[in-house]
Amino acid sequence: MHRVLLTAVVLTWLLPSAQGSDSPVRFQVQPMAAPKPALRYVLLPEVRELHPGNPAQWYVRCFAEQRNFFFSKEGVTERERYRALPLAQLRSQHLDDYGGNALRQADWAARLDALDWQVGQRLRTDGLDVQLPEVQPLRILGMALQARFRARIAAGHFDSAIDNAKTMFGLARHLGQYPALAGNQIGLSIANQAVDSLDEMVQQPGCPNLYWALTDLPRHVVELRQGVQGDRTQADVELARIHDDAPMSAEELEQVVSRLSGRMGFAREQAGLPPRSVRAGLEARVHNADQVRAACRRLASAECTDDASAPQAAYQFLELSMKYNKFPPMQVILLDEKRAYQARRDQTMKLLGLEAWQIDNMLAREKRSADKGLFDGFGPDLLQMKWAQARLEQRLALLRHVEALRLYAAGHHGKLPRQLADMELPLPSDPFTGKPFRYHLDGATAYLDGGSPRGDGNQPTYNIHYEITIR
Amino acid sequence: MAVMLPPLDQLDPADAWAPWRPTATDPWNRKWAAHLYRRAAFGANRAELIQAVRLGPDATLDALFRGGAIRAGKPGVPGVAEANRILDETLEDIGRIAADRDDAGQQIRGWWLYVILQGGHPLREKMTLFWHNHFATSIAKVQNPLLMFRQNCLLRHHALDHFGALLQGISRDPAMLFWLDGNSNVKGRPNENYARELMELFSLGVGHYTEKDVRAGARAFTGWHTDSQRFRFDTRVHDDGSKTFLGRTGPWNGGDILHIILAQPACARFLVRKLYHYLISESTDPPDALLEPLCKTFRQSNYDVAALVRTMLASRLFYSEHAFRQRIKSPVEYVVGAVRAVYGAYPEGDPDYQPLPPQVLVRWVNDMGQRLFAPPNVKGWPGAQAWLNTSTVLERDNFAAALASGSLWSHAPAGATPPKAFDAARVVHEEGARGAEDAVRVLLDLYVPGGVRPTTRTKLVAFVANGSATGPTFDQRVREAVHAILTMPEYQLA
């Protein structure tokens, strides 16, 4: 069950290399017209490339092919070096086929048509006890693919570099179908790595224009829906251990508390966060008779099915109150926390189908409490996941702007437009504002500014600034 | 300048073990505070050093014994003990989950490093590590992370308790029973493994028992088995006949054997000497006469480990050149100590806060030669000079480079500015140091209080001074200087 394990760690990996407000992302690009035909290049495998088969198995086969390549100390050091070396130095390394067969398995996998991660049933039966050991190595696979991507860019082999990008986006998209957010998070991380390298590629002399290739990408390259629902399923299996039909014994309750405390704590341990005691909060509440009584009332009230104005409603409430009064205080508190968690979770989940800026606006109006309940650590913070998804989309949208500027410059003697509207091309809006990106031209440099969700404006990963000049 | 004590064989034991009192010529300062933290914990960070110097040796030692409250900074506040109890239960809850999803010990190694780093009771962890090496049991044979975890909890629970309770617990511990073949110890076919190690390595030492005692002891432990989960006494295979053990005859069982062992003067002598090497010095073997007062008190206190440890750590001998830098840091001490010194412990929620994933450290500790939960044999790690060889020194160097550059936890390219919490150059800014001389003073004061050789200092200053005195390139040189400090001979010493 590496889902919880990965939660906080991966959130830090999701931070792409493009810097925030303190360090602008600088592009020096050549004018470049659109390729002919316009979709000569695309960034995801097309239907005509697909073969029958389940990609999940083939991604795992990458590691069976060459374990040392991925995990040995030398392999790790070499990979990190190739991911960090300036392109000019990477050119001399002749790494076009870096990873050999191991990465060719990933190319094949990304072009298979019947994805099935084959973990859904286990999530439904084993809940948080399910381990997902195949997920974590895929992040390493993404890094290896990025190293090969950069090597191909450095060599000026743009066609094969774009093939590599297709594999990375294909893998990221497949991970978006993983029924646990931990998988979706890795997908976002890999897609961000692909964008890092695309940012480098479009600055290379002769790089084809990718405006239409970027336009062709789906709205969400990495989906979160499966992951959110998978996590919800796992959490509900765990919460079902807290019975609401009969009093639980002290031993049963200790088992539940120990599991909860261990799970929450283990996620924090893996992420390197200091221990936070679930037990302390629970014990404080259990020993407060007023809080236990109030919890009983809330549970009875939430369970009442009769209209509160109906005569029998009071009777039903009384009956339910009496039921919960017979429960041990620890069970009452746990049930109350479970009820509150499920309500809070759905309040957030219902927003995830909206655009990031729409969610941001709604949250600003609702002024939600920042209070966290006992079970809120069960999975990643859903809003942070949504912001991470929007952050990727913001970077893709900004890159599409860069490519639009190259298109414009190609048709206007290398000049940049004074305003975005001059380009007469459809341009995506900023996912965080729902509005066009802020743009201005100062001399020979174009400036593009991205927005941020409210309250996170000072985070270094937001408020992204692009500076584009034409070579 | 510290007051020089006479050589060990000329030292008056009463004088050596008397509580140390700082003087004008030998004051309580960073040198001694760091010395205490290296022995009673895994090294101190800057804030702890500052606080320790302010509190004085007694209050610092009290805080280290109390645990938890060090972090809270509110010693004596009601509820601290209760908070510590709940924290301990939480850490065990976490360890149980870690063990549950472990196979070869990787997860529980990370968990233990987490407890050491963030559990709030480094002295207890230091002693848990001591007992882990004393009752050395390896997952390589036990093959069960949950049992290894439970043994670790047992060691922790009794780490500063009475030794008898720990000995009783470990003799019934399922991991130990697997390790030393308890289940094959049956009436008529006694397996001597546990009885032999019990006396040779766990309590008395060679020369204080005979082969007959080993055989009698093994018979007494027949039937002390495990069902793979817990201890089980199988009366059917227990030999309840009469045995003569260490001169006493009776129908002894395992518990009786332990009582008889604890009644031997050799037991206290064996443990006191081993603790002396762990807490005071491993470079010299002290004369019996020097240890005898401690042995006597230890026995009289019913083997109160906490009292013995406190006496040692508060003594004049401890705060003398007989103890200062007289041990080589084990890999755990080296890694955790360096991390604690470099890491900026901002509160969670602070913009500069960075988490500290313990799993990252496991590989380094392993490669430096200390695979926790897998000591090389029943004698444990030999320690001392054996920690340092061409391979492990190289690992220490590589680790120091990754830590000092800030790349240990992130994949930042070489030369990039690390997050503030991981930035080894941060301390220079925090102390407002200006120029190379000042920066090196600050670094040495944090990493090697007590000084280094003058030539080393001169070289460091020259290195840091080579370029501009401020800005990113200066910071980069400071980080490289930290790397150099972490690889110095002085830094390898506890």
Chai-1 contact restraints between the chains, C-beta under 6 A:
chainA,res_idxA,chainB,res_idxB,connection_type,confidence,min_distance_angstrom,max_distance_angstrom,comment,restraint_id
A,A84,B,P413,contact,1.0,0.0,6.0,A-B,restraint_1
A,Q131,B,R101,contact,1.0,0.0,6.0,A-B,restraint_2
A,S258,B,D93,contact,1.0,0.0,6.0,A-B,restraint_3
A,S261,B,T90,contact,1.0,0.0,6.0,A-B,restraint_4
A,S261,B,D93,contact,1.0,0.0,6.0,A-B,restraint_5
A,G262,B,D93,contact,1.0,0.0,6.0,A-B,restraint_6
A,G262,B,I94,contact,1.0,0.0,6.0,A-B,restraint_7
A,G262,B,R96,contact,1.0,0.0,6.0,A-B,restraint_8
A,G262,B,I97,contact,1.0,0.0,6.0,A-B,restraint_9
A,G265,B,T90,contact,1.0,0.0,6.0,A-B,restraint_10
A,G265,B,D93,contact,1.0,0.0,6.0,A-B,restraint_11
A,G265,B,I94,contact,1.0,0.0,6.0,A-B,restraint_12
A,F266,B,I94,contact,1.0,0.0,6.0,A-B,restraint_13
A,F266,B,I97,contact,1.0,0.0,6.0,A-B,restraint_14
A,E269,B,I94,contact,1.0,0.0,6.0,A-B,restraint_15
A,E269,B,Y114,contact,1.0,0.0,6.0,A-B,restraint_16
A,A271,B,P355,contact,1.0,0.0,6.0,A-B,restraint_17
A,G272,B,P355,contact,1.0,0.0,6.0,A-B,restraint_18
A,G272,B,L356,contact,1.0,0.0,6.0,A-B,restraint_19
A,G272,B,P357,contact,1.0,0.0,6.0,A-B,restraint_20
A,L273,B,P355,contact,1.0,0.0,6.0,A-B,restraint_21
A,P274,B,Q118,contact,1.0,0.0,6.0,A-B,restraint_22
A,P275,B,T90,contact,1.0,0.0,6.0,A-B,restraint_23
A,P275,B,Q118,contact,1.0,0.0,6.0,A-B,restraint_24
A,S277,B,I86,contact,1.0,0.0,6.0,A-B,restraint_25
A,S277,B,L87,contact,1.0,0.0,6.0,A-B,restraint_26
A,S277,B,T90,contact,1.0,0.0,6.0,A-B,restraint_27
A,R279,B,I86,contact,1.0,0.0,6.0,A-B,restraint_28
A,R279,B,E89,contact,1.0,0.0,6.0,A-B,restraint_29
A,R279,B,T90,contact,1.0,0.0,6.0,A-B,restraint_30
A,A280,B,I86,contact,1.0,0.0,6.0,A-B,restraint_31
